[in-house]
Structure formats: structure tokens, C-alpha cells
């Protein structure tokens, strides 16, 4: 099954995977403290604004460390609102509503999560809805087919294992993945580019 880009989030842990039929030549890199999806050296040039973006941003906020995970340019305003002290639910809702679904040929939903050591929220904005939920167990939301948050069996216990588990999942057209773990000691991030 092809579900496009997807994420799984739970308190303390999140992972994101790029799955793509149209732009498979991408990887995740660490840049300026964020994990960023970028074209590989052999990718065809494109002016598509949805190909490159920060997919994981971490930072401090009142009450501790947080991570924001998502499939596009909305990750940055969500992270900025969280850093300013917005509640996770409000940061997700405000940014997703403001940017709306992607204006591409498929009206691709935007998906995101905000995770700290104790809580996790997932959100999506699609043509027909804005959905933001607090979750207490691993929860998946994808751009296609599974665009409403649903429970997901994630067995990983760290950022690297979470990235690898999502990359290896049976959903079609895996390109690259990122993982993040947030606990009282700090934030751990990991990248898996299928190498």
C-alpha cells in the first residue's frame, strides 16, 4: 500500500518517513540543528516547493525539551510557536490552519506532531478537515490512505531504531526516514537514508 509521507508519534518518541513515487531521490541531512529533507546529488532539478523542508526541529520551551516532526514547511512555524510557549495543540492547529493542505495536484495533506517526554500531539490538515489530537500510544498519520490518526505498532525504543523501523515498514516507496526521542535527559535524533 502506498500512503505517501507518514509519521508515527507517541510520548517521548516520533519518527517520520518520506515515501515517494514522484521525487525518490531525496535524503535527510542534519543542518543547523534540524533534520532536513533535501534532494540527492543525482536528483533532477525541480522548482517544486514541497521537495525540501525541515522534517524535525527540536528545542527548549517552558517545561522542557520538545520535538516537532512533519512533512513540510509548516514544521518551522509550529516549532517557533512551541518555543514561544504555545501549547502543543494550539501550535499545531494555528500553523496547520494557516498553511492549509499542499496546493499540488493531489491536495496533499500536511501532517505534524509535537512530542515531549510526557505528551504527544498529532495533527493533519486536509481538504475536508483539520484534526489535532493528543495521543498516548504510537499513532500514525499519513498523507494518503491513512490521513486520519490511528494506532500503530512501533516497537522502537530510541531515535535510530524508530527511523529504521519506519524505513523498513511494508508501506511502498521508502526513500528516507528520521527519528527523535525526547526524555528528561534531552533529545536524540537519528537519520536513515537506506544505505
ABEGO torsion letter per residue (X at the ends): XBAEBBBBBBBGBBBBBBBBAABABBBBBBBGGBBBBBBBAABBBBABAAABBBABBBEBBBGEBBBBBBAEAAAAAAAAAAAAGBBAAAAAAAAAAAAEBBBBAAGBBBBBBBBBAABBBBBBBBAABBBBBBBABBBBBBABGBABBBBBBBABABAAAAAAAAAABABBGBABBBBBBBBAAEBBBBBBAGX
